[in-house]
């Protein structure tokens, strides 16, 4: 596991974000930015997901900092993180319909 590797211990998760490549498939890329503080090195991991079923396993059990990052990605892009301890919206109201950073989200103004 990257976090516990003695040669390159990537012990700090600095960000989780998403890229929507609509209309291309795989449509989504979930991007993890990891830092090895002892080795002063960085790595970026990308997970590509189909647009029809964007689901990936949560990394909150490995890097607890992923909690808010994954909630933000779910809220804005609709990516589901299985095993997430509190999988709810973070920025948008609970009754908001859709995920506003998807490229196919209708831009009609506030309802």
Gaussian input, Z-matrix of N, CA and C with variables (Angstrom, degrees):
# hf/3-21g

backbone

0 1
 N
 C     1     B1
 C     2     B2     1     A1
 N     3     B3     2     A2     1     D1
 C     4     B4     3     A3     2     D2
 C     5     B5     4     A4     3     D3
 N     6     B6     5     A5     4     D4
 C     7     B7     6     A6     5     D5
 C     8     B8     7     A7     6     D6
 N     9     B9     8     A8     7     D7
 C    10    B10     9     A9     8     D8
 C    11    B11    10    A10     9     D9
 N    12    B12    11    A11    10    D10
 C    13    B13    12    A12    11    D11
 C    14    B14    13    A13    12    D12
 N    15    B15    14    A14    13    D13
 C    16    B16    15    A15    14    D14
 C    17    B17    16    A16    15    D15
 N    18    B18    17    A17    16    D16
 C    19    B19    18    A18    17    D17
 C    20    B20    19    A19    18    D18
 N    21    B21    20    A20    19    D19
 C    22    B22    21    A21    20    D20
 C    23    B23    22    A22    21    D21
 N    24    B24    23    A23    22    D22
 C    25    B25    24    A24    23    D23
 C    26    B26    25    A25    24    D24
 N    27    B27    26    A26    25    D25
 C    28    B28    27    A27    26    D26
 C    29    B29    28    A28    27    D27
 N    30    B30    29    A29    28    D28
 C    31    B31    30    A30    29    D29
 C    32    B32    31    A31    30    D30
 N    33    B33    32    A32    31    D31
 C    34    B34    33    A33    32    D32
 C    35    B35    34    A34    33    D33
 N    36    B36    35    A35    34    D34
 C    37    B37    36    A36    35    D35
 C    38    B38    37    A37    36    D36
 N    39    B39    38    A38    37    D37
 C    40    B40    39    A39    38    D38
 C    41    B41    40    A40    39    D39
 N    42    B42    41    A41    40    D40
 C    43    B43    42    A42    41    D41
 C    44    B44    43    A43    42    D42
 N    45    B45    44    A44    43    D43
 C    46    B46    45    A45    44    D44
 C    47    B47    46    A46    45    D45
 N    48    B48    47    A47    46    D46
 C    49    B49    48    A48    47    D47
 C    50    B50    49    A49    48    D48
 N    51    B51    50    A50    49    D49
 C    52    B52    51    A51    50    D50
 C    53    B53    52    A52    51    D51
 N    54    B54    53    A53    52    D52
 C    55    B55    54    A54    53    D53
 C    56    B56    55    A55    54    D54
 N    57    B57    56    A56    55    D55
 C    58    B58    57    A57    56    D56
 C    59    B59    58    A58    57    D57
 N    60    B60    59    A59    58    D58
 C    61    B61    60    A60    59    D59
 C    62    B62    61    A61    60    D60
 N    63    B63    62    A62    61    D61
 C    64    B64    63    A63    62    D62
 C    65    B65    64    A64    63    D63
 N    66    B66    65    A65    64    D64
 C    67    B67    66    A66    65    D65
 C    68    B68    67    A67    66    D66
 N    69    B69    68    A68    67    D67
 C    70    B70    69    A69    68    D68
 C    71    B71    70    A70    69    D69
 N    72    B72    71    A71    70    D70
 C    73    B73    72    A72    71    D71
 C    74    B74    73    A73    72    D72
 N    75    B75    74    A74    73    D73
 C    76    B76    75    A75    74    D74
 C    77    B77    76    A76    75    D75
 N    78    B78    77    A77    76    D76
 C    79    B79    78    A78    77    D77
 C    80    B80    79    A79    78    D78
 N    81    B81    80    A80    79    D79
 C    82    B82    81    A81    80    D80
 C    83    B83    82    A82    81    D81
 N    84    B84    83    A83    82    D82
 C    85    B85    84    A84    83    D83
 C    86    B86    85    A85    84    D84
 N    87    B87    86    A86    85    D85
 C    88    B88    87    A87    86    D86
 C    89    B89    88    A88    87    D87
 N    90    B90    89    A89    88    D88
 C    91    B91    90    A90    89    D89
 C    92    B92    91    A91    90    D90
 N    93    B93    92    A92    91    D91
 C    94    B94    93    A93    92    D92
 C    95    B95    94    A94    93    D93
 N    96    B96    95    A95    94    D94
 C    97    B97    96    A96    95    D95
 C    98    B98    97    A97    96    D96
 N    99    B99    98    A98    97    D97
 C   100   B100    99    A99    98    D98
 C   101   B101   100   A100    99    D99
 N   102   B102   101   A101   100   D100
 C   103   B103   102   A102   101   D101
 C   104   B104   103   A103   102   D102
 N   105   B105   104   A104   103   D103
 C   106   B106   105   A105   104   D104
 C   107   B107   106   A106   105   D105
 N   108   B108   107   A107   106   D106
 C   109   B109   108   A108   107   D107
 C   110   B110   109   A109   108   D108
 N   111   B111   110   A110   109   D109
 C   112   B112   111   A111   110   D110
 C   113   B113   112   A112   111   D111
 N   114   B114   113   A113   112   D112
 C   115   B115   114   A114   113   D113
 C   116   B116   115   A115   114   D114
 N   117   B117   116   A116   115   D115
 C   118   B118   117   A117   116   D116
 C   119   B119   118   A118   117   D117
 N   120   B120   119   A119   118   D118
 C   121   B121   120   A120   119   D119
 C   122   B122   121   A121   120   D120
 N   123   B123   122   A122   121   D121
 C   124   B124   123   A123   122   D122
 C   125   B125   124   A124   123   D123
 N   126   B126   125   A125   124   D124
 C   127   B127   126   A126   125   D125
 C   128   B128   127   A127   126   D126
 N   129   B129   128   A128   127   D127
 C   130   B130   129   A129   128   D128
 C   131   B131   130   A130   129   D129
 N   132   B132   131   A131   130   D130
 C   133   B133   132   A132   131   D131
 C   134   B134   133   A133   132   D132
 N   135   B135   134   A134   133   D133
 C   136   B136   135   A135   134   D134
 C   137   B137   136   A136   135   D135
 N   138   B138   137   A137   136   D136
 C   139   B139   138   A138   137   D137
 C   140   B140   139   A139   138   D138
 N   141   B141   140   A140   139   D139
 C   142   B142   141   A141   140   D140
 C   143   B143   142   A142   141   D141
 N   144   B144   143   A143   142   D142
 C   145   B145   144   A144   143   D143
 C   146   B146   145   A145   144   D144
 N   147   B147   146   A146   145   D145
 C   148   B148   147   A147   146   D146
 C   149   B149   148   A148   147   D147
 N   150   B150   149   A149   148   D148
 C   151   B151   150   A150   149   D149
 C   152   B152   151   A151   150   D150
 N   153   B153   152   A152   151   D151
 C   154   B154   153   A153   152   D152
 C   155   B155   154   A154   153   D153
 N   156   B156   155   A155   154   D154
 C   157   B157   156   A156   155   D155
 C   158   B158   157   A157   156   D156
 N   159   B159   158   A158   157   D157
 C   160   B160   159   A159   158   D158
 C   161   B161   160   A160   159   D159
 N   162   B162   161   A161   160   D160
 C   163   B163   162   A162   161   D161
 C   164   B164   163   A163   162   D162
 N   165   B165   164   A164   163   D163
 C   166   B166   165   A165   164   D164
 C   167   B167   166   A166   165   D165
 N   168   B168   167   A167   166   D166
 C   169   B169   168   A168   167   D167
 C   170   B170   169   A169   168   D168
 N   171   B171   170   A170   169   D169
 C   172   B172   171   A171   170   D170
 C   173   B173   172   A172   171   D171
 N   174   B174   173   A173   172   D172
 C   175   B175   174   A174   173   D173
 C   176   B176   175   A175   174   D174
 N   177   B177   176   A176   175   D175
 C   178   B178   177   A177   176   D176
 C   179   B179   178   A178   177   D177
 N   180   B180   179   A179   178   D178
 C   181   B181   180   A180   179   D179
 C   182   B182   181   A181   180   D180
 N   183   B183   182   A182   181   D181
 C   184   B184   183   A183   182   D182
 C   185   B185   184   A184   183   D183
 N   186   B186   185   A185   184   D184
 C   187   B187   186   A186   185   D185
 C   188   B188   187   A187   186   D186
 N   189   B189   188   A188   187   D187
 C   190   B190   189   A189   188   D188
 C   191   B191   190   A190   189   D189
 N   192   B192   191   A191   190   D190
 C   193   B193   192   A192   191   D191
 C   194   B194   193   A193   192   D192
 N   195   B195   194   A194   193   D193
 C   196   B196   195   A195   194   D194
 C   197   B197   196   A196   195   D195
 N   198   B198   197   A197   196   D196
 C   199   B199   198   A198   197   D197
 C   200   B200   199   A199   198   D198
 N   201   B201   200   A200   199   D199
 C   202   B202   201   A201   200   D200
 C   203   B203   202   A202   201   D201
 N   204   B204   203   A203   202   D202
 C   205   B205   204   A204   203   D203
 C   206   B206   205   A205   204   D204
 N   207   B207   206   A206   205   D205
 C   208   B208   207   A207   206   D206
 C   209   B209   208   A208   207   D207
 N   210   B210   209   A209   208   D208
 C   211   B211   210   A210   209   D209
 C   212   B212   211   A211   210   D210
 N   213   B213   212   A212   211   D211
 C   214   B214   213   A213   212   D212
 C   215   B215   214   A214   213   D213
 N   216   B216   215   A215   214   D214
 C   217   B217   216   A216   215   D215
 C   218   B218   217   A217   216   D216
 N   219   B219   218   A218   217   D217
 C   220   B220   219   A219   218   D218
 C   221   B221   220   A220   219   D219
 N   222   B222   221   A221   220   D220
 C   223   B223   222   A222   221   D221
 C   224   B224   223   A223   222   D222
 N   225   B225   224   A224   223   D223
 C   226   B226   225   A225   224   D224
 C   227   B227   226   A226   225   D225
 N   228   B228   227   A227   226   D226
 C   229   B229   228   A228   227   D227
 C   230   B230   229   A229   228   D228
 N   231   B231   230   A230   229   D229
 C   232   B232   231   A231   230   D230
 C   233   B233   232   A232   231   D231
 N   234   B234   233   A233   232   D232
 C   235   B235   234   A234   233   D233
 C   236   B236   235   A235   234   D234
 N   237   B237   236   A236   235   D235
 C   238   B238   237   A237   236   D236
 C   239   B239   238   A238   237   D237
 N   240   B240   239   A239   238   D238
 C   241   B241   240   A240   239   D239
 C   242   B242   241   A241   240   D240
 N   243   B243   242   A242   241   D241
 C   244   B244   243   A243   242   D242
 C   245   B245   244   A244   243   D243
 N   246   B246   245   A245   244   D244
 C   247   B247   246   A246   245   D245
 C   248   B248   247   A247   246   D246
 N   249   B249   248   A248   247   D247
 C   250   B250   249   A249   248   D248
 C   251   B251   250   A250   249   D249
 N   252   B252   251   A251   250   D250
 C   253   B253   252   A252   251   D251
 C   254   B254   253   A253   252   D252
 N   255   B255   254   A254   253   D253
 C   256   B256   255   A255   254   D254
 C   257   B257   256   A256   255   D255
 N   258   B258   257   A257   256   D256
 C   259   B259   258   A258   257   D257
 C   260   B260   259   A259   258   D258
 N   261   B261   260   A260   259   D259
 C   262   B262   261   A261   260   D260
 C   263   B263   262   A262   261   D261
 N   264   B264   263   A263   262   D262
 C   265   B265   264   A264   263   D263
 C   266   B266   265   A265   264   D264
 N   267   B267   266   A266   265   D265
 C   268   B268   267   A267   266   D266
 C   269   B269   268   A268   267   D267
 N   270   B270   269   A269   268   D268
 C   271   B271   270   A270   269   D269
 C   272   B272   271   A271   270   D270
 N   273   B273   272   A272   271   D271
 C   274   B274   273   A273   272   D272
 C   275   B275   274   A274   273   D273
 N   276   B276   275   A275   274   D274
 C   277   B277   276   A276   275   D275
 C   278   B278   277   A277   276   D276
 N   279   B279   278   A278   277   D277
 C   280   B280   279   A279   278   D278
 C   281   B281   280   A280   279   D279
 N   282   B282   281   A281   280   D280
 C   283   B283   282   A282   281   D281
 C   284   B284   283   A283   282   D282
 N   285   B285   284   A284   283   D283
 C   286   B286   285   A285   284   D284
 C   287   B287   286   A286   285   D285
 N   288   B288   287   A287   286   D286
 C   289   B289   288   A288   287   D287
 C   290   B290   289   A289   288   D288
 N   291   B291   290   A290   289   D289
 C   292   B292   291   A291   290   D290
 C   293   B293   292   A292   291   D291
 N   294   B294   293   A293   292   D292
 C   295   B295   294   A294   293   D293
 C   296   B296   295   A295   294   D294
 N   297   B297   296   A296   295   D295
 C   298   B298   297   A297   296   D296
 C   299   B299   298   A298   297   D297
 N   300   B300   299   A299   298   D298
 C   301   B301   300   A300   299   D299
 C   302   B302   301   A301   300   D300
 N   303   B303   302   A302   301   D301
 C   304   B304   303   A303   302   D302
 C   305   B305   304   A304   303   D303
 N   306   B306   305   A305   304   D304
 C   307   B307   306   A306   305   D305
 C   308   B308   307   A307   306   D306
 N   309   B309   308   A308   307   D307
 C   310   B310   309   A309   308   D308
 C   311   B311   310   A310   309   D309
 N   312   B312   311   A311   310   D310
 C   313   B313   312   A312   311   D311
 C   314   B314   313   A313   312   D312
 N   315   B315   314   A314   313   D313
 C   316   B316   315   A315   314   D314
 C   317   B317   316   A316   315   D315
 N   318   B318   317   A317   316   D316
 C   319   B319   318   A318   317   D317
 C   320   B320   319   A319   318   D318
 N   321   B321   320   A320   319   D319
 C   322   B322   321   A321   320   D320
 C   323   B323   322   A322   321   D321
 N   324   B324   323   A323   322   D322
 C   325   B325   324   A324   323   D323
 C   326   B326   325   A325   324   D324
 N   327   B327   326   A326   325   D325
 C   328   B328   327   A327   326   D326
 C   329   B329   328   A328   327   D327
 N   330   B330   329   A329   328   D328
 C   331   B331   330   A330   329   D329
 C   332   B332   331   A331   330   D330

   B1=1.4400
   B2=1.5328
   B3=1.3053
   B4=1.4686
   B5=1.5220
   B6=1.3074
   B7=1.4637
   B8=1.5190
   B9=1.3435
   B10=1.4647
   B11=1.5244
   B12=1.3137
   B13=1.4591
   B14=1.5330
   B15=1.3429
   B16=1.4695
   B17=1.5296
   B18=1.3335
   B19=1.4613
   B20=1.5303
   B21=1.3117
   B22=1.4633
   B23=1.5185
   B24=1.3236
   B25=1.4645
   B26=1.5368
   B27=1.3225
   B28=1.4647
   B29=1.5215
   B30=1.3304
   B31=1.4514
   B32=1.5316
   B33=1.3216
   B34=1.4575
   B35=1.5248
   B36=1.3180
   B37=1.4611
   B38=1.5221
   B39=1.3249
   B40=1.4642
   B41=1.5233
   B42=1.3488
   B43=1.4596
   B44=1.5184
   B45=1.3215
   B46=1.4661
   B47=1.5147
   B48=1.3149
   B49=1.4540
   B50=1.5230
   B51=1.3120
   B52=1.4612
   B53=1.5232
   B54=1.3215
   B55=1.4614
   B56=1.5230
   B57=1.3247
   B58=1.4647
   B59=1.5238
   B60=1.3199
   B61=1.4677
   B62=1.5347
   B63=1.3168
   B64=1.4621
   B65=1.5226
   B66=1.3152
   B67=1.4595
   B68=1.5308
   B69=1.3015
   B70=1.4744
   B71=1.5251
   B72=1.3222
   B73=1.4676
   B74=1.5152
   B75=1.3220
   B76=1.4514
   B77=1.5239
   B78=1.3109
   B79=1.4620
   B80=1.5221
   B81=1.3218
   B82=1.4632
   B83=1.5186
   B84=1.3204
   B85=1.4672
   B86=1.5207
   B87=1.3254
   B88=1.4596
   B89=1.5179
   B90=1.3281
   B91=1.4598
   B92=1.5312
   B93=1.3367
   B94=1.4643
   B95=1.5256
   B96=1.3273
   B97=1.4641
   B98=1.5241
   B99=1.3292
   B100=1.4642
   B101=1.5194
   B102=1.3286
   B103=1.4567
   B104=1.5221
   B105=1.3369
   B106=1.4568
   B107=1.5217
   B108=1.3075
   B109=1.4667
   B110=1.5291
   B111=1.3446
   B112=1.4746
   B113=1.5274
   B114=1.3379
   B115=1.4689
   B116=1.5302
   B117=1.3204
   B118=1.4702
   B119=1.5281
   B120=1.3237
   B121=1.4578
   B122=1.5233
   B123=1.3237
   B124=1.4677
   B125=1.5179
   B126=1.3361
   B127=1.4582
   B128=1.5289
   B129=1.3237
   B130=1.4592
   B131=1.5234
   B132=1.3263
   B133=1.4605
   B134=1.5175
   B135=1.3391
   B136=1.4632
   B137=1.5181
   B138=1.3217
   B139=1.4620
   B140=1.5191
   B141=1.3304
   B142=1.4627
   B143=1.5266
   B144=1.3321
   B145=1.4628
   B146=1.5176
   B147=1.3258
   B148=1.4592
   B149=1.5270
   B150=1.3113
   B151=1.4558
   B152=1.5118
   B153=1.3382
   B154=1.4599
   B155=1.5197
   B156=1.3163
   B157=1.4650
   B158=1.5229
   B159=1.3373
   B160=1.4673
   B161=1.5340
   B162=1.3320
   B163=1.4664
   B164=1.5184
   B165=1.3361
   B166=1.4582
   B167=1.5243
   B168=1.3136
   B169=1.4572
   B170=1.5308
   B171=1.3188
   B172=1.4638
   B173=1.5273
   B174=1.3320
   B175=1.4671
   B176=1.5303
   B177=1.3294
   B178=1.4683
   B179=1.5217
   B180=1.3274
   B181=1.4697
   B182=1.5302
   B183=1.3305
   B184=1.4648
   B185=1.5295
   B186=1.3183
   B187=1.4595
   B188=1.5300
   B189=1.3292
   B190=1.4701
   B191=1.5340
   B192=1.3173
   B193=1.4711
   B194=1.5242
   B195=1.3270
   B196=1.4630
   B197=1.5215
   B198=1.3114
   B199=1.4643
   B200=1.5271
   B201=1.3090
   B202=1.4648
   B203=1.5244
   B204=1.3122
   B205=1.4712
   B206=1.5253
   B207=1.3324
   B208=1.4649
   B209=1.5236
   B210=1.3125
   B211=1.4665
   B212=1.5248
   B213=1.3228
   B214=1.4633
   B215=1.5318
   B216=1.3323
   B217=1.4661
   B218=1.5278
   B219=1.3290
   B220=1.4673
   B221=1.5261
   B222=1.3006
   B223=1.4566
   B224=1.5261
   B225=1.3147
   B226=1.4598
   B227=1.5241
   B228=1.3534
   B229=1.4665
   B230=1.5273
   B231=1.3286
   B232=1.4622
   B233=1.5103
   B234=1.3207
   B235=1.4655
   B236=1.5241
   B237=1.3260
   B238=1.4710
   B239=1.5233
   B240=1.3231
   B241=1.4633
   B242=1.5237
   B243=1.3367
   B244=1.4572
   B245=1.5211
   B246=1.3209
   B247=1.4529
   B248=1.5117
   B249=1.3278
   B250=1.4672
   B251=1.5284
   B252=1.3399
   B253=1.4640
   B254=1.5346
   B255=1.3207
   B256=1.4623
   B257=1.5234
   B258=1.3171
   B259=1.4645
   B260=1.5267
   B261=1.3362
   B262=1.4600
   B263=1.5207
   B264=1.3305
   B265=1.4640
   B266=1.5214
   B267=1.3257
   B268=1.4606
   B269=1.5316
   B270=1.3246
   B271=1.4645
   B272=1.5276
   B273=1.3191
   B274=1.4600
   B275=1.5276
   B276=1.3447
   B277=1.4643
   B278=1.5324
   B279=1.3250
   B280=1.4710
   B281=1.5216
   B282=1.3368
   B283=1.4655
   B284=1.5334
   B285=1.3301
   B286=1.4686
   B287=1.5225
   B288=1.3194
   B289=1.4590
   B290=1.5200
   B291=1.3175
   B292=1.4502
   B293=1.5184
   B294=1.3233
   B295=1.4645
   B296=1.5298
   B297=1.3373
   B298=1.4646
   B299=1.5223
   B300=1.3316
   B301=1.4640
   B302=1.5275
   B303=1.3226
   B304=1.4701
   B305=1.5244
   B306=1.3086
   B307=1.4666
   B308=1.5213
   B309=1.3297
   B310=1.4612
   B311=1.5304
   B312=1.3290
   B313=1.4670
   B314=1.5248
   B315=1.3349
   B316=1.4712
   B317=1.5274
   B318=1.3171
   B319=1.4610
   B320=1.5277
   B321=1.3293
   B322=1.4636
   B323=1.5159
   B324=1.3060
   B325=1.4528
   B326=1.5141
   B327=1.2972
   B328=1.4663
   B329=1.5182
   B330=1.3383
   B331=1.4711
   B332=1.4943
   A1=108.57
   A2=116.30
   A3=120.80
   A4=113.26
   A5=118.04
   A6=119.87
   A7=112.05
   A8=117.22
   A9=121.77
   A10=114.36
   A11=118.62
   A12=121.85
   A13=109.10
   A14=118.70
   A15=119.67
   A16=113.91
   A17=117.50
   A18=119.87
   A19=112.35
   A20=116.57
   A21=122.28
   A22=109.20
   A23=117.06
   A24=120.01
   A25=111.68
   A26=116.32
   A27=119.92
   A28=107.97
   A29=113.98
   A30=121.73
   A31=113.86
   A32=118.05
   A33=120.23
   A34=109.97
   A35=116.35
   A36=122.28
   A37=107.03
   A38=116.71
   A39=119.32
   A40=113.02
   A41=118.13
   A42=119.02
   A43=110.34
   A44=115.03
   A45=123.35
   A46=104.89
   A47=116.83
   A48=120.39
   A49=108.89
   A50=116.36
   A51=120.43
   A52=109.66
   A53=115.54
   A54=122.86
   A55=106.76
   A56=116.76
   A57=122.14
   A58=107.53
   A59=116.56
   A60=121.50
   A61=111.88
   A62=116.70
   A63=121.97
   A64=110.15
   A65=119.97
   A66=129.53
   A67=114.31
   A68=118.41
   A69=121.46
   A70=111.29
   A71=115.62
   A72=122.44
   A73=107.56
   A74=120.51
   A75=123.71
   A76=111.00
   A77=114.58
   A78=120.61
   A79=113.62
   A80=117.46
   A81=120.46
   A82=112.19
   A83=115.44
   A84=122.86
   A85=107.36
   A86=116.29
   A87=120.41
   A88=105.45
   A89=116.90
   A90=122.57
   A91=109.43
   A92=115.14
   A93=122.52
   A94=108.19
   A95=117.03
   A96=122.80
   A97=107.76
   A98=116.15
   A99=122.09
   A100=110.46
   A101=114.97
   A102=121.61
   A103=109.03
   A104=115.93
   A105=121.80
   A106=106.34
   A107=116.20
   A108=120.06
   A109=111.08
   A110=119.75
   A111=118.79
   A112=113.63
   A113=117.36
   A114=121.20
   A115=112.99
   A116=116.85
   A117=121.59
   A118=111.04
   A119=114.48
   A120=120.92
   A121=109.03
   A122=115.69
   A123=121.72
   A124=109.82
   A125=113.96
   A126=120.17
   A127=107.84
   A128=114.14
   A129=120.36
   A130=107.50
   A131=116.21
   A132=121.90
   A133=108.78
   A134=116.17
   A135=120.73
   A136=109.04
   A137=114.94
   A138=121.84
   A139=106.34
   A140=116.85
   A141=121.05
   A142=109.31
   A143=115.47
   A144=121.70
   A145=110.53
   A146=115.34
   A147=121.09
   A148=109.47
   A149=116.51
   A150=120.97
   A151=114.02
   A152=117.50
   A153=120.42
   A154=112.89
   A155=118.17
   A156=121.59
   A157=110.16
   A158=117.94
   A159=119.77
   A160=112.42
   A161=115.36
   A162=121.74
   A163=108.57
   A164=116.14
   A165=122.15
   A166=107.09
   A167=116.94
   A168=120.63
   A169=110.49
   A170=115.64
   A171=121.54
   A172=110.39
   A173=116.03
   A174=120.98
   A175=111.17
   A176=117.08
   A177=119.78
   A178=112.86
   A179=117.96
   A180=119.36
   A181=111.27
   A182=117.40
   A183=122.13
   A184=110.25
   A185=116.45
   A186=123.05
   A187=107.89
   A188=119.12
   A189=121.31
   A190=113.70
   A191=117.81
   A192=120.90
   A193=112.15
   A194=117.91
   A195=121.33
   A196=112.31
   A197=117.89
   A198=121.45
   A199=111.94
   A200=118.01
   A201=120.78
   A202=111.90
   A203=117.79
   A204=120.13
   A205=110.92
   A206=117.07
   A207=120.55
   A208=111.17
   A209=117.55
   A210=119.97
   A211=110.96
   A212=117.24
   A213=120.90
   A214=110.78
   A215=117.18
   A216=121.12
   A217=110.38
   A218=117.32
   A219=119.90
   A220=110.37
   A221=116.81
   A222=122.19
   A223=111.97
   A224=117.45
   A225=120.97
   A226=114.42
   A227=117.64
   A228=120.90
   A229=113.84
   A230=118.34
   A231=120.94
   A232=114.65
   A233=118.36
   A234=121.41
   A235=107.62
   A236=117.26
   A237=121.62
   A238=109.06
   A239=115.58
   A240=122.56
   A241=108.15
   A242=116.45
   A243=119.75
   A244=109.77
   A245=115.42
   A246=120.54
   A247=114.17
   A248=117.87
   A249=119.84
   A250=108.81
   A251=118.27
   A252=120.56
   A253=115.23
   A254=118.77
   A255=120.85
   A256=108.86
   A257=115.98
   A258=122.58
   A259=110.50
   A260=116.47
   A261=122.29
   A262=109.18
   A263=114.20
   A264=119.34
   A265=110.60
   A266=115.30
   A267=120.75
   A268=111.62
   A269=117.36
   A270=121.71
   A271=113.48
   A272=116.61
   A273=121.27
   A274=109.63
   A275=117.70
   A276=120.04
   A277=110.75
   A278=116.54
   A279=121.15
   A280=112.39
   A281=118.03
   A282=120.68
   A283=112.83
   A284=117.81
   A285=121.44
   A286=109.38
   A287=116.32
   A288=121.13
   A289=109.73
   A290=116.11
   A291=120.99
   A292=113.25
   A293=114.06
   A294=122.17
   A295=107.14
   A296=117.70
   A297=122.08
   A298=117.77
   A299=120.56
   A300=118.70
   A301=112.99
   A302=116.97
   A303=119.14
   A304=108.35
   A305=115.92
   A306=119.45
   A307=112.94
   A308=117.92
   A309=119.92
   A310=112.44
   A311=117.35
   A312=120.74
   A313=108.67
   A314=117.91
   A315=119.59
   A316=111.47
   A317=116.02
   A318=121.44
   A319=107.34
   A320=114.77
   A321=120.11
   A322=112.12
   A323=117.50
   A324=120.12
   A325=110.91
   A326=116.37
   A327=122.56
   A328=110.20
   A329=116.05
   A330=119.87
   A331=110.07
   D1=138.37
   D2=-176.73
   D3=-58.71
   D4=-36.25
   D5=-177.81
   D6=-65.85
   D7=-36.00
   D8=-172.39
   D9=-103.89
   D10=4.10
   D11=-179.47
   D12=-68.33
   D13=121.00
   D14=-177.16
   D15=-66.35
   D16=-27.53
   D17=179.76
   D18=-76.71
   D19=-38.60
   D20=179.01
   D21=-140.61
   D22=80.19
   D23=-178.12
   D24=-79.55
   D25=95.73
   D26=178.40
   D27=-79.94
   D28=83.07
   D29=-169.67
   D30=-94.02
   D31=2.01
   D32=-177.28
   D33=-132.94
   D34=121.11
   D35=174.13
   D36=-94.20
   D37=112.20
   D38=-175.72
   D39=-92.03
   D40=-22.04
   D41=-179.25
   D42=-168.71
   D43=151.02
   D44=167.27
   D45=-131.10
   D46=127.52
   D47=179.78
   D48=-139.74
   D49=-176.28
   D50=-176.86
   D51=-141.76
   D52=149.23
   D53=174.43
   D54=-122.77
   D55=129.94
   D56=176.57
   D57=-101.15
   D58=114.85
   D59=-177.38
   D60=-100.72
   D61=24.36
   D62=179.79
   D63=-52.57
   D64=134.23
   D65=8.84
   D66=-93.70
   D67=9.59
   D68=-178.76
   D69=-69.57
   D70=157.07
   D71=172.64
   D72=-125.10
   D73=140.45
   D74=-3.24
   D75=-64.98
   D76=139.16
   D77=-170.46
   D78=-73.34
   D79=-42.98
   D80=-172.19
   D81=-109.85
   D82=147.84
   D83=168.34
   D84=-124.41
   D85=119.22
   D86=171.17
   D87=-91.89
   D88=125.54
   D89=-172.22
   D90=-114.94
   D91=125.23
   D92=179.14
   D93=-109.27
   D94=127.65
   D95=177.51
   D96=-106.71
   D97=114.48
   D98=-177.26
   D99=-114.42
   D100=148.58
   D101=-179.39
   D102=-129.81
   D103=134.72
   D104=170.41
   D105=-99.00
   D106=103.19
   D107=-177.99
   D108=-64.46
   D109=-46.31
   D110=-179.72
   D111=-62.92
   D112=-36.61
   D113=-176.89
   D114=-94.66
   D115=-6.66
   D116=-178.69
   D117=53.56
   D118=51.33
   D119=-178.78
   D120=-132.77
   D121=155.26
   D122=-179.66
   D123=-127.37
   D124=154.66
   D125=173.72
   D126=-145.30
   D127=146.98
   D128=176.88
   D129=-119.71
   D130=124.51
   D131=178.53
   D132=-109.46
   D133=137.35
   D134=178.69
   D135=-121.66
   D136=134.54
   D137=174.76
   D138=-116.11
   D139=121.05
   D140=-178.91
   D141=-94.34
   D142=134.82
   D143=-175.91
   D144=-130.10
   D145=140.55
   D146=175.96
   D147=-67.61
   D148=148.57
   D149=-178.92
   D150=-69.36
   D151=-26.18
   D152=-176.94
   D153=-73.92
   D154=-24.94
   D155=-176.18
   D156=-149.97
   D157=70.91
   D158=-176.44
   D159=-79.08
   D160=90.86
   D161=-178.68
   D162=-131.64
   D163=136.32
   D164=177.02
   D165=-143.74
   D166=154.00
   D167=-179.96
   D168=-73.62
   D169=140.13
   D170=178.24
   D171=-68.76
   D172=147.19
   D173=175.48
   D174=-108.88
   D175=16.36
   D176=-178.53
   D177=-63.84
   D178=-26.35
   D179=178.30
   D180=-73.43
   D181=-21.60
   D182=178.88
   D183=-94.28
   D184=-49.92
   D185=178.76
   D186=-122.96
   D187=98.40
   D188=-178.51
   D189=-55.91
   D190=-25.55
   D191=178.71
   D192=-62.00
   D193=-17.21
   D194=179.74
   D195=-67.36
   D196=-16.21
   D197=-175.87
   D198=-50.35
   D199=-59.41
   D200=-177.71
   D201=-72.18
   D202=-37.06
   D203=178.75
   D204=-59.44
   D205=-46.59
   D206=-179.35
   D207=-66.64
   D208=-37.34
   D209=176.95
   D210=-64.33
   D211=-38.39
   D212=178.05
   D213=-65.22
   D214=-44.48
   D215=179.11
   D216=-63.85
   D217=-40.65
   D218=176.05
   D219=-61.60
   D220=-48.19
   D221=-175.73
   D222=-61.30
   D223=-44.63
   D224=-172.72
   D225=-91.89
   D226=-25.83
   D227=-177.73
   D228=-118.78
   D229=-16.48
   D230=179.91
   D231=82.70
   D232=16.29
   D233=177.18
   D234=-76.73
   D235=129.30
   D236=178.95
   D237=-94.85
   D238=136.31
   D239=179.55
   D240=-113.25
   D241=104.82
   D242=-179.13
   D243=-68.88
   D244=138.99
   D245=-179.59
   D246=84.54
   D247=3.32
   D248=178.73
   D249=-70.27
   D250=135.07
   D251=-174.72
   D252=-71.46
   D253=-18.96
   D254=-175.20
   D255=-151.10
   D256=68.15
   D257=-171.53
   D258=-80.87
   D259=83.01
   D260=178.86
   D261=-138.59
   D262=167.89
   D263=177.52
   D264=-60.37
   D265=150.67
   D266=-179.14
   D267=-115.98
   D268=-44.91
   D269=-173.92
   D270=-105.04
   D271=-38.78
   D272=-176.50
   D273=-87.71
   D274=155.62
   D275=175.80
   D276=-61.24
   D277=151.88
   D278=-177.94
   D279=-57.25
   D280=-31.51
   D281=-176.93
   D282=-90.36
   D283=7.85
   D284=179.90
   D285=-66.58
   D286=136.83
   D287=179.28
   D288=-98.60
   D289=128.15
   D290=176.72
   D291=87.64
   D292=-172.29
   D293=-175.59
   D294=-133.07
   D295=106.13
   D296=-164.47
   D297=-68.21
   D298=-12.98
   D299=177.88
   D300=-96.45
   D301=3.94
   D302=172.51
   D303=-71.10
   D304=140.21
   D305=-176.85
   D306=-66.93
   D307=-20.64
   D308=178.60
   D309=-97.37
   D310=11.14
   D311=178.28
   D312=-70.41
   D313=129.74
   D314=-178.10
   D315=-67.90
   D316=126.95
   D317=-179.82
   D318=-96.62
   D319=92.57
   D320=-177.50
   D321=-119.83
   D322=0.94
   D323=-175.30
   D324=91.74
   D325=176.73
   D326=-177.37
   D327=-73.54
   D328=135.90
   D329=177.84
   D330=-101.92

